[in-house]
Amino acid sequence: MSIIRTISVSLAVLVGCHPDEALADSRKALSLEVNPEKFNASRADIAAVCRSAGYQLLVNMTEVPDFTVNISRGQHGPIALFQRGANGEYLVQLATEKTFWAQYAYQFSHEICHILCGYENDYRGNLWFEETLCETASLYCLKAMSHEWRTSPPYGCLLYTSDAADEEDSVDLGGRRII
């Protein structure tokens, strides 16, 4: 991935693009594999929340190559690992469980932003900038999802409560409390 994609993500987030206004759409590029072990939640629900979070960014991007993200439960905070899976898939570990859907959404959107920025295990001198973009992307995704899910929750299921949207400035996001 290139710096152009990094800038595309940041601009889409900063200008507050909405899916109905966007000319780009790379949602089809994302495939998810979920290992539900230790999450204490259903694979389908985890995938629906994470897919929705990823789509909020991808709908504003063009020419994103197909990629797969394998999601599992981590023990030491959310992270997009530098190593890849056996088939080249990205490995993302989330530090949440049960039905804390806002935490899944926030953490996954942060980690997928790292992937879309083209993170690499090399020079990390500008990591602060990438982290700033990914934090912004997470907040953007939560807000976009709150609007989308009011009328179109994933597969007709009401996983989402309006509390997260109504109180988006004070939601516990799994290790990060936004106030």
Secondary structure by P-SEA (a helix, b strand, c coil): ccaaaaaaaaaaaaaccccccccccccccbbbbbccccccccaaaaaaaaaaaaaaaaaaccccccbbbbbbbbcccccccccccccbbbbbbbcccccaaaaaaaaaaaaaaaaaaccccccccaaaaaaaaaaaaaaaaaaaaaaaacccccccccccccccccccccccccccccc
